[in-house]
Amino acid sequence: MFGFFYIQWDNNRFNWVENYDPDSRQPYGTSVIKEFLQSYFPGDRFKPIDQNLASGLTPATKGSYIFIGSAFDPDSLDLAALMAFIRRGNDAFIAAGKFTPDLLTFLSPFMPAHGVMIDSAVSLNYFHTGLKAATGQRYTYVYRNESRLSFWAYLDSIDSMPGSLPLGYIEPDFLNFAKLPYGDGNVYIHTTPIIFTNYHLLSPQAQEFTEKTLAHLREGDLLWDNYLHQRKSRGSVPPVRSFSASPLQYILSQPGLQWSWYLLLSLTGLFLLFRAKRQQRKIPVVAANTNSTMEFIETVGSLYFQQKDHSGLIRQKMNLFLSYIRNRYRLSTQTTDQHFIRQLSDRSQLPYREVQTIFDQYDRLKNAEEISHNMLIIFHLSIQRFYKKSKRS
């Protein structure tokens, strides 16, 4: 749960296969990150590749190529076109658990081998001190709303590859993100593509972690690969099931024992609750001060969300955001022009572009004939990021 959003991935409604489809709103599709990147690379800067790479990556093409999928396995012509594109001074970001052996023909003899570890959850972090967190970003493999064991790929050491740079790792010491030079460009290899799926991008922390990852790419156009997904639909390795379950795991796996366990916990909780009430002195209840205006806005926003009135919810979220600005920074919000945005940027100590993005997104959404669920999520995450990163005036 965060903000107005509570997403319960229904087992019957959603397909839990890791399809990495950029148009899929299933848990392990990539429509959220695609629309998120479109908002940061508006107009002609976001360029989907819908044909083979030999045609999509011409000698005149410049920018950063992005592929996110369970396996990176282009044919020889497409791979040759991609490597020529990189050699000319461009970047490629490839997030996949498996890589074509033909990649070795271009990066050998220094291309690192990769292995897999098995666990239900991992923590990811960065090597750079400016990006590294005290505790890594936690990711759990979930299938039908249950934690499952799964494969997590990693790279072997890249120390023998001249110019290479380790960027991120699976704690404690499994390399999963690296920069490999090729010609005048670079190949960024990421072995944990599942963190870029819809399911794992619904929290501000995960979104911020993803932003830090993609920030390694140089500025320019972003070339999103639709072609390899259209050419071949790929599924992932099914989750690994544990062969040695603990007694509690066995109890929870049996419907009858499961309900008996929950009933026992409930009765124990009620016993402790009433026992504590009998022994505790009566404490007078003091009503807390409430902001009735904010409470009203949140209540109305919840109603809009339940009725799937995305347009109404967008307006209410913006009203709540403007009220926050007035109360915290003492700024008039009657006119949200460039002067206002510059003032807000100075007082919140956030970049001007990041603040302007919120108002640009709102201008597009309030005039849109139809607002998708993912567009609503993107707008919400932009405001949540402002709340988290802004400084008190």
C-alpha positions in Angstrom: 0.0 0.0 0.0 1.3 3.4 -0.8 -0.7 6.7 -1.2 -4.0 6.0 -2.8 -2.9 2.8 -4.3 -3.4 -0.8 -3.2 -2.8 -3.4 -5.8 -3.7 -6.9 -5.1 -2.6 -9.1 -7.9 -5.5 -11.5 -8.3 -4.4 -15.1 -9.0 -7.2 -15.7 -11.5 -7.1 -12.4 -13.3 -3.3 -12.1 -13.8 -0.8 -14.2 -15.7 2.3 -14.7 -13.5 4.6 -15.7 -16.3 7.7 -13.5 -16.8 6.8 -12.3 -20.3 8.6 -8.9 -20.2 6.1 -7.7 -22.8 6.3 -3.8 -23.0 2.5 -3.7 -23.7 1.5 -6.0 -20.9 0.0 -4.9 -17.6 0.5 -8.3 -16.1 2.8 -8.5 -13.0 5.9 -9.4 -15.0 5.3 -7.2 -18.0 7.2 -4.0 -18.6 4.5 -1.5 -19.6 5.1 0.6 -16.5 8.8 1.3 -17.1 8.1 1.8 -20.8 5.6 4.5 -20.1 7.8 5.9 -17.3 10.7 6.3 -19.8 8.4 7.8 -22.4 7.5 10.6 -19.9 11.2 11.4 -19.4 12.1 11.1 -23.1 9.1 12.9 -24.7 8.6 13.4 -28.4 11.1 12.0 -30.8 13.7 11.3 -28.0 11.9 8.0 -27.2 12.2 5.8 -30.3 10.8 2.3 -30.3 12.5 -0.2 -32.6 9.7 -2.3 -34.3 11.8 -3.8 -37.0 15.0 -5.8 -37.2 18.0 -4.2 -35.6 19.9 -4.0 -38.9 17.2 -1.6 -40.2 16.5 0.1 -36.8 20.1 0.9 -36.0 21.5 2.6 -39.1 24.8 4.4 -39.3 23.0 7.7 -38.6 21.3 6.4 -35.5 22.7 7.8 -32.2 21.6 7.2 -28.6 21.2 4.4 -26.1 19.7 1.0 -26.9 17.6 -0.7 -24.2 16.6 -4.4 -24.0 14.8 -5.9 -21.0 13.8 -9.6 -21.1 14.4 -13.0 -19.7 17.0 -13.9 -22.4 18.9 -11.8 -25.0 19.2 -14.0 -28.1 19.2 -12.0 -31.3 20.2 -13.6 -34.6 23.7 -13.0 -36.0 22.6 -10.1 -38.3 20.8 -8.2 -35.5 23.7 -8.8 -33.1 26.2 -7.5 -35.7 24.1 -4.4 -36.3 23.9 -3.8 -32.5 27.7 -4.1 -32.0 28.4 -1.8 -34.9 26.0 0.7 -33.4 27.9 0.5 -30.0 31.4 0.6 -31.7 30.4 4.0 -33.3 30.2 5.6 -29.8 26.7 4.6 -28.5 25.6 2.7 -25.5 23.5 -0.5 -25.0 21.7 -1.5 -21.8 20.9 -5.2 -21.8 19.0 -6.6 -18.8 18.6 -10.4 -19.1 19.1 -13.6 -17.2 20.7 -15.3 -20.2 22.9 -14.0 -23.0 23.5 -15.4 -26.5 26.9 -17.2 -26.8 27.4 -15.2 -30.0 28.1 -12.2 -27.8 31.4 -13.9 -27.0 32.5 -13.5 -30.6 32.5 -9.7 -30.1 33.7 -9.4 -26.5 35.9 -12.5 -26.2 38.3 -13.5 -24.7 37.3 -11.2 -21.8 33.5 -11.6 -21.8 32.7 -12.8 -18.2 30.8 -16.1 -17.7 27.7 -16.0 -15.6 26.1 -18.4 -13.1 23.0 -18.6 -11.0 22.1 -18.6 -7.4 18.8 -19.9 -5.9 16.8 -17.9 -3.3 13.4 -16.4 -2.8 14.7 -12.9 -2.3 17.9 -10.8 -2.9 19.2 -7.4 -2.0 20.8 -5.3 -4.7 23.2 -2.4 -4.2 25.8 -0.3 -6.0 29.6 -0.2 -5.7 29.8 3.6 -6.2 29.9 5.4 -2.8 27.5 8.1 -4.1 24.9 5.5 -5.0 25.5 2.8 -2.5 22.8 2.5 0.3 23.4 1.3 3.9 21.1 -1.6 3.2 20.4 -2.8 -0.4 17.1 -2.6 -2.2 15.2 -5.8 -1.4 13.5 -7.8 -4.2 11.4 -11.0 -3.6 10.3 -13.4 -6.3 6.5 -13.7 -6.0 4.3 -16.1 -7.9 0.5 -16.0 -7.4 1.0 -13.7 -4.4 3.4 -16.1 -2.7 7.1 -15.9 -2.2 8.9 -18.7 -4.2 12.5 -19.8 -4.7 13.8 -18.7 -8.1 17.0 -18.4 -10.1 19.1 -15.2 -9.8 21.8 -14.8 -12.5 25.1 -13.1 -11.8 28.4 -12.4 -13.6 31.8 -13.8 -12.8 34.8 -11.4 -12.3 35.5 -8.9 -15.0 38.9 -7.9 -13.7 40.6 -9.3 -16.8 38.7 -7.1 -19.2 40.5 -3.8 -19.9 38.4 -0.8 -19.2 35.5 -2.7 -17.6 33.8 -1.3 -14.5 31.7 -3.2 -11.9 28.6 -1.1 -11.1 26.2 -3.2 -9.0 25.9 -6.4 -7.1 23.6 -8.9 -5.4 24.6 -8.8 -1.7 27.0 -9.9 -0.5 29.3 -10.3 -3.5 27.6 -11.5 -6.7 28.2 -9.1 -9.5 25.0 -8.3 -11.5 25.6 -5.0 -13.2 28.7 -4.1 -15.2 30.0 -1.7 -17.8 32.0 -3.3 -20.7 33.7 -1.0 -23.2 33.4 -1.9 -26.9 34.9 0.4 -29.6 33.9 4.0 -28.7 30.8 2.9 -26.9 29.8 0.7 -23.9 27.7 -2.3 -23.2 25.9 -2.2 -19.8 24.9 -5.8 -18.8 22.4 -6.3 -16.0 21.5 -9.9 -15.0 18.4 -9.1 -12.9 15.7 -8.0 -15.4 12.9 -8.9 -13.1 13.4 -5.6 -11.1 12.2 -3.6 -14.1 8.8 -5.4 -14.3 5.5 -3.9 -13.3 5.3 -5.8 -10.0 8.6 -4.5 -8.8 8.1 -0.8 -9.9 5.1 0.1 -7.7 7.1 1.6 -4.8 9.0 4.9 -4.8 12.1 3.1 -3.5 12.2 0.6 -6.3 11.6 3.4 -8.9 14.4 5.5 -7.4 16.7 2.4 -7.6 15.8 1.9 -11.2 16.4 5.6 -12.0 19.9 5.3 -10.6 20.6 2.2 -12.7 19.5 3.9 -16.0 21.2 7.1 -15.1 24.5 5.4 -16.2 23.5 5.8 -19.8 24.7 8.9 -21.7 22.3 11.6 -22.7 20.6 11.4 -26.1 17.8 9.4 -27.7 16.5 6.2 -26.1 16.0 3.3 -28.5 13.5 0.9 -26.9 13.6 -2.6 -28.4 10.1 -3.9 -29.2 11.4 -6.1 -32.1 13.0 -8.9 -30.1 9.8 -9.2 -28.0 7.6 -9.3 -31.1 9.9 -11.8 -32.9 9.8 -14.3 -30.2 7.7 -14.6 -27.0 9.8 -15.9 -24.1 8.8 -17.3 -20.7 11.1 -17.6 -17.7 12.4 -20.5 -15.8 9.6 -21.7 -13.5 10.1 -21.1 -9.8 12.2 -23.6 -7.9 10.2 -25.4 -5.2 11.8 -26.2 -1.9 12.3 -29.9 -1.2 12.8 -29.5 2.6 10.0 -27.5 4.1 9.9 -26.4 7.7 7.0 -27.5 10.0 5.4 -24.1 9.6 5.7 -24.3 5.8 4.0 -27.7 5.9 1.2 -26.4 8.1 0.5 -23.5 5.8 0.6 -25.7 2.7 -2.4 -27.8 4.0 -5.8 -26.0 3.9 -7.1 -27.6 7.0 -4.0 -27.1 9.1 -3.7 -23.6 7.7 -7.1 -22.4 9.0 -6.4 -24.1 12.3 -3.2 -22.2 12.7 -4.9 -18.9 11.8 -7.7 -19.7 14.3 -5.1 -20.4 17.0 -3.3 -17.2 16.4 -6.6 -15.2 16.4 -7.7 -16.7 19.7 -4.3 -16.1 21.2 -4.4 -12.5 20.1 -8.0 -12.0 21.5 -6.9 -13.5 24.8 -3.9 -11.2 25.1 -6.0 -8.2 24.1 -8.8 -8.7 26.7 -6.3 -9.7 29.4 -4.4 -6.5 28.8 -7.6 -4.5 29.0 -8.6 -6.0 32.4 -5.2 -5.2 34.0 -4.7 -1.7 32.4 -6.0 1.4 34.1 -8.4 3.4 32.0 -6.6 6.1 30.1 -8.7 9.1 28.9 -8.8 9.5 25.2 -7.7 12.9 23.9 -8.9 13.7 20.4 -6.1 14.5 18.1 -6.1 17.6 16.0 -7.2 16.8 12.5 -6.9 18.6 9.2 -10.5 18.2 7.9 -9.6 19.7 4.5 -6.9 17.2 3.8 -9.0 14.3 5.2 -11.8 15.3 2.9 -9.5 15.4 -0.2 -8.1 11.9 0.7 -11.6 10.5 1.1 -12.8 11.9 -2.2 -9.7 10.6 -3.9 -10.4 7.1 -2.6 -13.9 7.3 -4.0 -12.6 8.4 -7.4 -10.1 5.5 -7.4 -12.8 2.9 -6.4 -15.0 4.2 -9.3 -12.0 4.2 -11.7 -12.5 7.9 -12.3 -8.8 8.5 -13.2 -9.4 12.0 -14.3 -11.1 13.0 -11.0 -8.4 11.3 -9.0 -5.7 13.2 -11.0 -7.4 16.5 -10.1 -7.7 15.5 -6.4 -4.0 14.5 -6.2 -3.0 17.8 -7.8 -5.2 19.7 -5.3 -3.5 17.8 -2.5 -0.1 18.5 -3.9 -0.8 22.3 -4.3 -2.2 22.4 -0.7 1.1 20.8 0.5 3.1 23.5 -1.4 1.0 26.3 0.1 1.3 25.0 3.7 5.0 24.0 3.6 6.6 26.6 1.3 4.2 29.5 1.7 3.8 29.9 -2.0 0.7 31.1 -3.9 -0.4 28.4 -6.4 -2.8 30.6 -8.3 -0.3 30.8 -11.2 2.0 27.8 -11.8 4.3 29.5 -14.4 8.1 29.3 -14.8 8.7 31.8 -12.1 6.6 29.8 -9.7 8.3 26.5 -10.6 11.8 28.2 -10.2 10.7 29.4 -6.7 9.5 25.9 -5.8 12.7 24.4 -7.1 14.8 26.7 -5.0 12.8 26.2 -1.8 12.5 22.4 -2.2 16.1 22.1 -3.3 15.1 19.8 -6.2 16.2 20.2 -9.8 14.1 22.6 -11.9 13.4 19.9 -14.5 12.2 17.4 -11.9 9.7 19.9 -10.5 8.6 21.0 -14.0 7.9 17.4 -15.0 5.1 17.1 -12.4 3.3 20.1 -13.8 3.9 19.0 -17.4 2.5 15.6 -16.7 -0.6 17.2 -15.1 -1.1 19.5 -18.1 -1.1 16.5 -20.4 -3.3 14.3 -18.2 -6.0 17.0 -17.5 -6.5 17.4 -21.2 -6.3 13.7 -22.1 -9.5 12.0 -23.3 -8.5 8.8 -21.6 -6.1 8.2 -18.8 -4.7 4.7 -18.4 -3.9 3.0 -15.0 -0.2 3.2 -15.7 -0.3 6.9 -16.6 -2.0 7.4 -13.2 0.8 5.4 -11.5 3.5 7.4 -13.2 2.0 10.7 -12.1 1.6 9.4 -8.6 5.2 8.3 -8.4 6.4 11.7 -9.6 4.6 13.4 -6.7 5.7 10.8 -4.2 9.3 11.3 -5.2 8.9 15.1 -4.6 7.5 14.4 -1.1 10.4 12.2 -0.3 13.3 14.2 -1.7 12.1 17.8 -1.1 13.7 19.8 1.7 11.8 22.0 4.2 12.0 25.7 3.3 
